[in-house]
Each structure stands twice: as C-alpha cells, then as structure tokens.
Amino acid sequence: MKGRIAGLVILALVILAALAYQNFRGAKTREIAINGYLGGEKTGLFDDERFTGLMQKKYSVSIHYKKAGSIDMVNAPLEGMDYLFPSSYTALELYRQKYGSAYKRAEVVFNSPIVLYTRKNVAEAFKKQGWVRTEDETAYIDLVKLIDAILADTAWSSVGLGELYGTMYVLSTDPLKSNSGNMFAGLVANMLNGGEVASGESIAANGPELKRFFDKLGYLESSSADLFNSFLKTGIGARPVIVGYESQILEFSVEHPADWAYVKDDIVVLYPEPTVWSAHPFIALTAGGDQVIDALLEEDIQALAWETHGFRTGVASGQQAGRQFDVTGVPGQVKKVIQLPGPDTMQKIMDTISNGG
C-alpha cells in the first residue's frame, strides 16, 4: 500500500514538473504586441511578410503601427504607444524638449540620404542649364543654382520645358508635419546662408525668401510615401521634381519589378550637392519597444532592410550601394553632405514657413 502511494506521489510530482516547465517555456516564448507611430517610408518594411515572420518567430514580437509624419507623431497622443519611429534626429530632439527623458531608449537603426526625383527630360533640361553633372552614372544637382532659379520665378518654358505650366518649384512634403519636407527646409535654409549651417540670425535675415520658396508649393502631402507614390502615378505635369529618400526608389525596384521595368528609363535620381542624411531613430517608450530595438539591430533584420527596402544599414551598404538594385546611378558613398541646423533653429525654420517668423 505504501509503495503504491509513493508511486502516485512521484507521478503527481512528475506531472506538476512537466506543467511547470510548459508554463515556463510558454512565458519565455509568449508573443508580445507592440504599438506605435511609424514614418510612411518604412511601411513597406513593416508590411513585409519576411519582416513580420522574423519578428514573430525569432523575436516573439508582433509590431502594429499607425502611419504618421515624423513631426506629427511627436505631437500625437502617446497613450498605449510603445514606440515612435520617425526619420530624423530633429523629431527625437523635439520629443526630448516636450517630454524630457520619458522614454526607455533611442537608437538610430536605418539611414538614407535625401534625394530629388524627376523625369529624364527635366534632368536633361537642368543639365543644359549647367545645374546637373554626372559622375560614374550618378546625377548630382547644384542645389544653390536650383534654389536661385526657383526664387527668381524662372518659368519652366525658359529652361526648355514648355510642356510644364508656370514657374519652377521642387515639391516636398509638409515641413511642419513630415521629415523629408522638414529636412529639405533645413537644407534650403543652409543654402540661403551661403552653404553654411543656418542659424537663428540667418533665418531672421533670409526668412522671407525661405517662406516664399515654400509658399509657391501650395497644398503639401504629410507623408513621404504618399508623395512618392503620387509622383510615380501622376506623371511629369503634376510632380516635375519631388523630394524623397534614396531608399524609396531602391525599395520600389525590388518590390514592384514589373512597374519598375516600365518607368526605369524615365525616372532620374538627383543627388543634391550638398545633401543631408536622414537618420531613422527608433524611440522606445516602453520595455516592449526597447526589445524591438534589439531585434531591429540584429544582422538578419538589418540585411533585409538594406537588400529589399534600400535603407543603408551596415558598412557594406555604405560602400557597395546599388550593386543588387536595378537602379542606375546609386553611388557607393554619398560624399557631399552638410549637417542640418540644430533643433532650436529648425523650430525657427518651421515658424518662418508657417507664419513668417
């Protein structure tokens, strides 16, 4: 009898141990759901089944997002959010000014230079004006000359583009809402300051020209992804030249090869001289968001972000750009770069554009 009882006790202990192990294992691998705001240029990556599969299976994370401009997301309600993923340090600094150190961690996980997108005949017309030069198949545009022509109200027809209406402009996203437009505004402010990083004093002096440059644009998109998609779909008449990220054309060529084959001989990427780098910091608001940073910095995610979605991540992407992409003129290194103004000056730039200072 005693032996039978002892056997039952041992069996019960084995069952309890097995259940405890299963619960422990389940606790370790239980998937967590993460919510946050995401810049539109990164939705292609976050919607990629390979990305979501890796995040779920390898890192036990399911990421959900609401698309928002980099500046907009800093001012959006943060309740229930685990992260912000804007496209510039400016957004991170604005967050710090507003909330202080109320976040777990922030790390830059992707980079992409600001570029201009246009069509072949526009690029050729600019080249005849002496604004565009080509080196190793990469097209570079003299940003000072382009800005001067726009501020001089130069007609498209006067540079050989009679099929376009009115005076010249470069269309960006809304600098008050979206990062690519915001960075371009900083870049224009630098050029108006003689090619030096803009200051509060230079904004006070050049403010009227800066405001007029952007007033010419009318209604502006709040998403870089939306602007890029409309550029592809509406053609030269509606969007002759736009501001975007280098990553957008690289990603499009991989994800939509049939569409890319149809338009690739007509679309030209112009690298401004100088340009600015868009650094994409992931701002973790919670411990769950912090876990996502670790996953995004892993080699497999970094490789996917570069090889399929065009974000420059590791050393190789900075030295061998374009080799795996069917896109002409992507340089291995982006050499002529200027820094953006500091956050206080960027705020003055936004104030100037919105209400004249």
N, C-alpha and C positions, 0 to 999 in steps of 0.2 A: 504493500500500500504506500509506504514511504517513498519507495523508488518511483512509483507511478506519479506521485505528487511532485517529486523532484523533477521528473521528466516534463511535466506540464509547466512547471515554473520556468524551466530552461527554454521551452518552446515559446512561452509568452515573452520572455526576455529577448529572444531572437527576433520575434515579430515586432516588438517595440523598437528594437535597434534598427531593424530594416525600415520601419516607418519614419524614425527619426532621421535616418540617412537620406531617405527620399525627400523629406521636408527640407533638410539642409541643402540638398542638391537643387531642389526647386527654388529655394530662396536665392541661391547663387546665380541661377540662370534665368530668373524671372525677368521678363522684358519690361522695361520702363518706358513710359510715353513722355516725350519731351515736346513742349510747345514754345513757339517764339515767332519773331518777326524776321523776314528774310528779304534781302535785296533781289529784285526781279531777275537780274543777270545770273543768279545762282539757282533758279528754279529748275533749270534743265538737269543739273547735277542731283538736286534733291528729289527729282521725279524719276531719276534713272533707276531701273529695277536692280541693276548691279549694286548701286549705292545703297538702296534700301535693304537689299538682301544681305549685304555685308554688315550693315549697321545692326540688323536684327539678329542674324545668325552668329556673327563673330563677337559683336559688342553688346548684344542684348538691349538695343535701344531702338525705339520706333520714333522717328522725328516727324513732327507736324509743324506746319508753318502758315503764317499769313503774310502775303506779299506786301511790302511797304518800302517806300523810298528811305534812303539812309537817314535823312534829316527828319522825315516824318516819324520814323519809328522811335526816335529818341523822345518825341513829344507825345507818343501814343500811350494809352493805358497799359500798365505793365502787370496788372493783377493776373495771376495764373500763367505768367510767362516765365520760361526757363532760360531764354537766351534772346539776344539781339545779334543779327549778323549783317551789319552794314558793309560799306565798301570803302571806308576811309577812316583815317585817324581823326579827322575833323568830327565825325559822328561820335567817336569814342570820347573825345575831349568835351564835346557838348554834353554827353551823358555825365561825365565826371563833374562838370560845372553844375549840372542840375541835381545830381543825386550823390555826389561825393564818392565814397568808396563802397557804395551799396551794391556790390557785385562780388562774385567769388573769384573771378579770374578773367583776363582778356589776353588773347594771343592772336597774332596775325597768322593765318593759315594759308591764304592764297594771295597772289599778286597779279596785276595786269596793267599794262600801260594804257593811257588814254590815247585814242587814235581818232582820225576823221575817216568817214566812209563816203565815197562818192561814186560816180559813174565814169566810164572811160573817156567820154568826150569832154566832161568837165575837167578831169585830170589833165587831158591834153591841152585844153584852153589855158589852164593855170600854168602849165609848163611853158607855153609860148610867151606868157607874161613874165617868165623868169621867177615864178613863185615855187615851182616844184622841180626838184632834181632827183635823179635816180642813181642809186649806188648798189651794185650787186642785186639788181631786180627790186630793191626796196625803194619806194617812193617817199621822199621827205618833202614837207611843205614848210616854207618860211612863214612862220606864224605872224611876225610883225608886218610883213607886206600884205598878208591876207587881211589882218585887222585894219590896217590903214585903208585898204581899198573899201572895206565894208563901211567904215566910218566916213569915208568920202562920198558915200551914196553912189558908188560905182554901179552902173547898170550891167546886168548880165550880158546884154547885147553888145556892150562896148568891149567885152573880152571875148567876143566871138560866139556867144551863146544866145543868139537871138530867139531860140525856141523857148527860153525861160522868161518868165514875166517879172518885171520890176527890177529892184536893186538887189545887190548881193547880200547874202546872210549865211550864217552857219547855224543850223538848228540843233539845240541841245535840249536836254530835259530841264525841268524847272529847277533852278539853282536853290530855291527855297525848300524843295522837297526831296530832290533826288541827288545822289552823289556825283554822277557823271557830269550833270549840269553845274553842280556846286564846284567841282574840281576845275571845270573849264572856266568858270567865272574867276577862280583864283589865278588860273593861267593867263587869262586876258588881262587881269589886273597887274600881273607881273610884267607883261609885255608893254602895257601902258606906262609902266615905271622904268622904261628903258632896258627891259630884260633883267631887272633885278627883283628880288623878292619884295612884294608890296608891303607897305607899312601903313599905319593909320594916317600918317601925313600924306603919303602918296595917294591914298584913297580919297582924302579930302580934296586934293588937287585934281585928280583925274576922275572923280566921281561922276560928273556929268557925261563924259564920254562912255564910261562903263555902263551907266544906266541906259544911254541911248543905244548902245550896242545890243543890249538885251530887249529893250522896248521894241526894236524892229521885228522881233520874233513872234509877237502875238501870243496865242494860246500855246502852252507847252505841256508835253506829257510829263507825268510824275514817275514814270518807270522807264529805265534804260531798255528793258526787254521790249516794252511796247513800242518805243521809238524805233528800235532796230527792226522789229517786225513790220512796222508801217513803212519804213524805208525800203524794205525788200518788196513789199506788196504794191505800193502806190506809185513807184517809179520816180523818174528824174524830175518831173514837173512839180510834184508836191514836196519832195525831200531831196533837193540837189546835193547838199552836203550835210551830214549829221555828225554829232559827237557820240562816241561809244567806247567800249572796251575792246582791246585786241582779242580777248577770249571769245567774244560773241561770234566772230566770223569763223574762228577755228572750230568752235563747237558746232556751228551750223553746217560746216562742210562735212563733219563726221556723222551727225545725226540725220541730215537730210541730203544724202549724196545725189539723189536724182534731181532735186531742186537746185542744188549747188552746181551740178553739171550744166544746168540750163542758164545760170546767171554768172558763172565764174569769170567768163571772158569780158564781162561788162563792169563788174564791181572792182573798185580800186581802194586799197587801204593806204591812207596817207598818214605818215608818222610826223607829227608836229616837231619842229625844231625851235625850241625845246619842247619836250612833253613832260608829263608828271606820272608817277607811278600811283596806281590805285591799290592800296594795301587793304585787305579784307580781314578785319579783326572780328573774331567770334567773342562776344561778351557773354560770359556765363553768369546768369543771375542766381542760379541755384546749384546745388551739388550735382543734380542731374545734368545741367548744362556743362558743368566742369567735366563730367565724364565724356560728353560729346567732343570737347576739345581734344582730349587724349586720343579718341578714335580718329578725328579728322587729321591729326598729325601722324598717324600710322602710315607706313610705306604704301600699303595697298590702296588706301583712300587717296593719298597724295598722287599716286601714279594714275589712278582713274581720273582725278580732277584735271591733270595735265593732258593725258593722252586722248581723252574723249571730249573734255569740256574746255580745254585751252587755257586753264589757269596756270601761270608759271609758279611752280612749287619748289622743287629741289634744285640742286646745282645743274643737273642735265637740262632742265627746261630753260635755264638761263643761257646755255651755251649752244644748244642744238635745236633752237626753235624752228618749227616748220618742216622738219625732215619727214615727219609722219603725217603731215597735213597736205591736202591737195589745194594749198593756197599759195599763190605766188607772192614773193616779196616780204615774207616774215623774217626779220633779222634774228641772228643768233643772240645778239646783245643789243639792248636799247641804250645808246651811248649819250645822246644829248638830253639831259634831264635837269629840271630845275625843281627846287623844293616849293611846296605850297606855303603861303603865309600862315602864321600862327593862328590859333583859334579866335583870339580877340579881333585880329584883322579880318579873318574870314567872316566873323559876325558883322563887322562894318561893311564888308562887301555885300552881304545879304541885305542889310538895312538900306544900303545905297540903291541896290537894284529894286527893292520893294517900294521904297518911298522917297528915294533921293537923298538918303543920309539921315 
